[in-house]
Amino acid sequence: MGFVIFTFCVVFLLIASGGLLLFYREVMLARISKVINPRPEKKTLLGAIQKTGFSIGGMVEQFQHVLPKSQAEVSVIKQRLMRAGYRSESAVSMFYGAKVVVPLGLAAFALITRVAELSPFFVYASALGLGFLAPDFWLGRQIKARQKRMRQGLPDVLDLLVICIEAGQSLDQATARTTEELSKAHPDLCDELGVLLLEQRAGRPRSESWKNLADRTGEDSIRNLVSMVVQSEQFGTSVAKTLRVHGDSLRTQRVQAVEEQAAKTSIKLVFPLVLFIFPALFLVTIGPAVILMMESFKTLTNH
């Protein structure tokens, strides 16, 4: 057992030292360049915090090369990160680096706290497995939370789009104005609309830009909106009426979802009632009568 722990410590130290050497090579080159070409710098607290965050992120990114990955897997991870709102080039590297650092951190925590002494194989296997899957679970929760925020903010965005279009603006102008006005109230959805506008300004067709919006978000309500906008553009129908009908249907769906949750409440309350409330109620109501009956039976048997 001691040999297993010693081997794990040696492997962890080798991987950590390799990552530190790869990262601090850039730091050493930066220091050498500062010595050769000195430039006055103002030291601020914000700059120190940014440098520390960059160093931690860079160190995590160095561990991405440990895991083997295919191009198809990387493309899927990129799509999931985009749906969660992470579009930077280093997001994929940070994700794969976290899938290496988190398991090693959990295993080191189990070693330091001596939890592994209970069952070393089970504890280390659980730490490595949970640590490897933890970034995927976290990313899935981020995607669901962002999609929920966009789904809740979509009716407000549609209302403002309808107002702008009925005021005489085109769909592109209305989208730009809506993105500007609601950027603080619904930042996630306005961010995606901003990307849509950038694609159109770059020369991409309107229908293709809206379809890319549906693919980036992965939200069903936005996908339905995109299909309605594309069909409205193809058949020449009124975009304002289409958006108004879709907004009303979204609000109706929201009300129906709340009513459904309220209807399920009575069924969900059956289990806590049976397991917790009814036994306590029976104990309070029938308990004294049972005690009196037992005392009366004792007196009868004694006589």
N, C-alpha and C positions, 0 to 999 in steps of 0.2 A: 504493500500500500504506500509506503514511503517513497518507493521508486517511482510510482505513478505520479505522485504529487511533485517530486523533484523534476521529472520529465516535463510535466505541464508548465512548471515555473520557468524552466530553461527555454522551452519553445516560445512562451509568452514574452520573455525578455528579449529573445532574438528578433521576434517580429516587431516589437516596440522599438528596439534600437535601430533596426533597419529603416523603419518609417521615420524616426527622428533624423537619421543621417540623410535620408533623401530630402527631407524638408529643409533642414538647416544648411544644406548646401546652398540653397538660394539665399538664405540669410547671410551666410559668409560672403557670397559674391556681392551682395548689397553693401556689406560693411567695407569690403575692399574698394568698391567704387566710391564710397563716401570718403575714404582716406585719400584716394587719388584725386578726386574732384570734390573737395569739401564745399558744402552749401549750408548756409544757416537755416535752421529749422526752428519753428516755434513749438515748444512742447505744451500740449494741452491735454486735459483729462480725456476729452472725447477721442483724440487721436490715439492715446494709449489704449483705450477700450477697443477701438476699431482694430488696432494692430493685434491685440490679444485675441479677438474674435477671428481675425484672419488666420492667425497662426493655428488656432484650434481647428478651424475648418480645413486648412491646408494639410494638417497632420492627419485628419480623418480621411481626406481625399486620397492620401498616399496608400491607404489600405485597399483601395478598390481593385488593384491588380492581383490581389490574392485569390479572388473568386473567378472561376472561368465563366464566361458569358458569351452567348451568341448574339448576332446582330438582330435577330427577330425578338429575342428577350429584351434587348436594350430598347428597341422601338416601342415595345409594350410598356416598359417602365417610363419612357419619355411621355407617352400618351397619358399614363396615369398621373405623372407629376404635373403635366399641363392641366389636367382636370382638377388637380388640387391647388392650382395657381402658382406652381413653381416652373418658370420658363427659362431660368438662367442655365448656362452651359455647365456649370459646376453642380447642378442639382443631381444629375445621374451619378456623378462621382461621389458626392456626399452620401447618396442613398446606398451604394454598394460598399462604401467605406464604413457606414453605420452597421451594415450586416456582418462586418467582421469585428468592429470595435465593441458593439453591444454584447455579443456572446462572450468575448474575452473579459469584458468588464464584469459581467454577471458571474463568470467562473472565478475571477479574482475576488469578487465580493464574498462568494461562498467559501473560498479558501481563507480569507482574512477573518471572517466571522465564525469559522470552524463549523459551519453547517454541514460541510462535506464529510465530516467525521461520522455522521449518522449512517450514510450510505454513499460512499464516494462516487461509484459508477452512476447511480441514479441521479444524484445531485448535479454532477458535472454534465451528464447527458441532458438533463432537463434545462440546465442553464444555457448550454450551447444551442439546444433546439429552440427554446423560447426566445433567446437573444437573436437567433437568425430570423425567426418569424416576426419579431416585434416591429421592425420597420415596415413590413407589409401591412400589419394590422393598423399601425399608426397612419399610414398613407391612406388606407381604406376609410378610416374614420374622418380624415381630413377631406377626402373626396365627398363623402356623404354630407358632411356639415356644409361644405361649399355649395353643393347642389341644392340643399335645403334652403340656404340663404337666397340663392338665385330663384328658386321656385316661389319663395314668399315675396320677393321683390318684383317678379315679372308683371303682375297686374298693374302696379303703379307705373312701371315703365311703359306698358301698353297704353294706359290712359294718357300719359304725356305725349306719346307718339301720335295718338288720335287727335289730340288738341293741336299739335304742331301741323299735322297734315291738313286738318280742316281749316287751319289759318292760312293755308296757301303754300306751305313748304313741301318740297319733295321728300321722298322717303329717306334719302341720304342726309339731307339737311335736318330733317326731324330727328334722325338717329344721332347726329352730331350734337344737336341742342339738348336732347334727352340725356346723352352721356355727360354733357357738361353740367346740367342742372342736378342730376341725381347721383353724382359721383360720390358724395359723402353719405347719402342715405343708403345706397345699394352699391358699394364699391366693386363687389365681385362681378355682378352683371354688367355694370358700366365698363369695367375693364375689358370684358370680352367684346362688348360693342365697340370699344376703342380699337381693339385688334381688327375687328371687321372693317372699320373705316380705313384703317391703314392698308389693309389688303386691297380695298377698292381704289384707294389713291395710288397704289402701286400698279394698277392696271388690270387687276383680276375682275372677272365678271361678277355682277351683283349676286346672281343665283349661286355661283360657286362659293362666294364669300359667306353667304348665309348657311350653306351646307357645311362649310368648315366650322362655322360657329356651333352647329349641332354636334359635329364630331368632337370638337374640343371639350364641350361641356358634358356631353353624355346624359343630359337631362331630357326626359320624355316630353315635358311640357314645352321646352324650347325646340325640340325636334318637331313637334306638331306645329308650332308657330312657324318654323322655317318652311315646312311643307305647304302651309297655307299661304305664306308670302310668295313662294316660288310659283304656286298655282295661280295666285292672283295676278302675278306679273305675266305669266304665260297667256292667260285667258282674257286679260284686260279688265278684270273686275275691280271694284273699289277697294283700295287697300285699307282705308279708314274703317269701312264697315267690317272688313275681315278682322282687323285688329280689335275692334270693339266687341264683336261676337266672341272672339277667343278670350278676351279679358273677362267677359261675363261668365263664360264657361269655366274659367279657372277659379273665379270666386265661388261659383256654384259647387265645384269639386271640393274646394276648401271647406265649405259649410257641410257638405256631405261627409267629408272625412272626420270632421269634429263630431257630427251626429253618430257616425259609426263608432268612434272611440267612446262616446257616452253610452251607446247601447251595449258595448262590451264590458262596461264597468260592472254591471250587475252580475255578470257571469264570473268575472275575475274576483269579485268579493266573496264568492261561495267558499273558496278554499280557505282564506283567513278566517271566515266566520266559523267554519266547521272545525278548524284546527286550533283556534285560539279563543274566540269569543264564546262559542257555545259551551266548551268545557268549563270555562270560568263562570259562566252564567248558571250552569247546572250545579256547580259546586256551591255557589252562593245561595241559590234558592232551595236546593234539595238537601244540601249538607246538614243544616240544623235539624231537619226532620229525620234524617238518617241517624244522627247522634241521639236524638230523643228515643227513637225506636230501639237502638242498641241498648241504651240505659234501661228502658222498660223491660226488654227481654232478660237483662241481667238480674233485675229485681225479681222477675217471675221465676227464673231458674234457681235463684238462691232460696226462695220460699218453697 
